[in-house]
């Protein structure tokens, strides 16, 4: 069982992981296929087996995160009480996934609260890592914006919008 090796399930009871795995199906998708749209009903949770999936938000499809490591989980909205997905997911290459039905998955968690709690601790840790990575990307983008040149030697300071000569 591959999911035993993922960070989300590593070290958990084999019986628990088997019950979780029994709620899943393996599926293959082609490059450019949409797995779910932002705002769509959050019915499934996914673990990447192979390929690349891009998570995007907003009408301009702003990249939020790219999943490329086998074992990465996404579609977590379905597990945390959200009715709709907070981002869209699109395959950026031919992709293989393990897909879990939200209701069946929740039933397994409710029957084994100690393993369910541990799974949610690990899930929150993974989400925290993504959030930290997002903060880093935003900080980098902000830094790049602060140092954008306007003309031969002028920069616009983001904070005050004042124009100053840059040192050479």
C-alpha positions in Angstrom: 0.0 0.0 0.0 1.7 3.2 -1.2 -0.2 5.5 1.2 1.6 3.8 4.1 4.7 5.5 2.8 3.3 9.0 2.6 4.0 11.6 5.3 0.3 11.8 6.0 0.0 8.1 7.0 3.5 7.1 7.9 3.7 5.2 11.2 -0.1 4.9 11.6 -1.9 1.7 12.3 -2.0 -0.6 9.3 -5.6 -1.5 10.0 -6.5 2.2 10.0 -4.6 2.9 6.8 -6.2 -0.2 5.1 -9.7 1.1 6.1 -8.8 4.5 4.6 -7.3 2.9 1.5 -10.5 0.9 1.0 -12.4 4.1 0.6 -10.2 5.2 -2.4 -9.9 4.6 -6.1 -6.8 5.1 -8.3 -7.4 7.3 -11.2 -5.4 8.6 -14.2 -5.8 12.0 -15.8 -4.3 13.6 -18.9 -2.3 16.8 -19.0 -4.6 19.9 -18.9 -7.5 18.0 -17.3 -9.3 19.9 -14.5 -9.7 17.8 -11.3 -12.0 20.3 -9.7 -12.9 24.0 -10.1 -12.5 26.7 -7.5 -15.9 26.9 -5.8 -16.9 23.4 -6.9 -18.4 21.0 -4.4 -15.7 19.5 -2.2 -16.5 15.8 -2.5 -13.0 14.3 -2.8 -9.5 14.3 -1.2 -6.5 13.3 -3.3 -3.0 12.0 -2.9 -0.6 12.4 -5.8 1.1 9.2 -7.1 2.7 10.6 -10.2 2.6 13.7 -12.3 2.0 17.4 -11.6 -1.0 19.3 -10.4 -1.3 23.1 -10.2 -3.6 24.7 -7.6 -4.9 28.1 -8.7 -7.3 30.8 -7.5 -9.1 33.7 -8.9 -10.3 34.6 -12.4 -6.8 35.2 -13.6 -5.8 31.7 -12.4 -3.1 32.8 -10.0 -0.8 29.9 -9.1 -1.0 29.0 -5.4 0.9 25.8 -5.3 2.3 23.0 -7.5 2.2 19.4 -6.4 4.9 17.3 -7.9 6.1 15.0 -5.1 4.5 11.5 -4.9 2.5 11.4 -1.6 1.5 15.1 -1.5 -2.2 15.5 -0.5 -4.7 18.1 -1.7 -8.4 18.7 -1.9 -8.3 19.1 1.9 -11.4 21.4 1.8 -13.4 18.2 1.6 -12.0 17.0 5.0 -12.3 20.2 7.0 -15.9 21.0 6.7 -15.8 23.3 3.7 -18.5 22.7 1.2 -16.5 24.0 -1.7 -12.9 23.9 -2.9 -10.9 27.0 -2.2 -8.8 26.6 -5.4 -9.0 24.8 -8.7 -6.7 21.9 -9.5 -5.4 21.2 -13.0 -3.1 18.5 -14.2 0.1 19.9 -15.7 1.2 16.5 -16.9 -0.3 13.0 -17.2 -1.2 12.3 -13.6 -2.1 9.4 -11.4 -3.9 9.9 -8.1 -5.5 8.2 -5.2 -9.0 9.7 -4.8 -10.9 9.5 -1.5 -14.6 10.0 -1.2 -15.2 12.6 1.6 -18.1 10.9 3.3 -16.5 7.4 3.3 -13.2 8.9 4.5 -15.0 10.8 7.4 -16.7 7.6 8.5 -13.3 5.9 8.9 -12.0 8.9 10.8 -15.0 8.9 13.1 -14.6 5.2 13.9 -10.9 5.6 14.9 -10.6 9.1 16.6 -7.0 8.7 17.8 -5.7 7.9 14.3 -8.1 10.5 12.9 -6.7 13.1 15.2 -3.1 12.2 14.2 -4.0 12.4 10.5 -5.4 15.9 11.1 -2.3 17.0 13.0 -0.2 15.9 10.0 -2.6 17.5 7.5 -2.4 20.8 9.4 1.4 20.5 9.4 1.4 20.0 5.6 -1.0 23.0 5.2 1.2 25.1 7.4 4.2 24.3 5.3 2.3 25.4 2.2 1.3 28.6 3.9 4.9 29.4 4.9 6.0 28.7 1.3 3.2 31.1 0.1 4.4 33.8 2.5 7.9 33.4 1.1 6.7 33.7 -2.5 4.7 36.8 -1.6 7.7 38.3 0.2 9.9 37.6 -2.9 7.3 39.1 -5.2 7.0 42.2 -2.9 10.8 42.6 -2.8 10.9 42.3 -6.6 8.2 45.0 -6.9 10.0 47.3 -4.5 13.1 47.1 -6.6 11.5 47.5 -10.0 13.1 50.3 -12.0 11.2 53.1 -13.7 13.5 54.6 -16.3 17.3 54.4 -16.2 18.0 55.0 -12.5 14.7 55.5 -10.7 12.9 53.1 -8.4 9.4 53.4 -6.9 9.3 52.7 -3.2 6.2 50.6 -2.5 5.6 51.9 1.0 5.3 55.6 0.2 5.1 55.6 -3.6 7.9 58.2 -3.7 10.4 58.2 -6.5 14.1 58.3 -5.6 17.3 57.8 -7.5 18.9 54.5 -7.0 22.5 54.3 -6.0 24.9 53.1 -8.6 
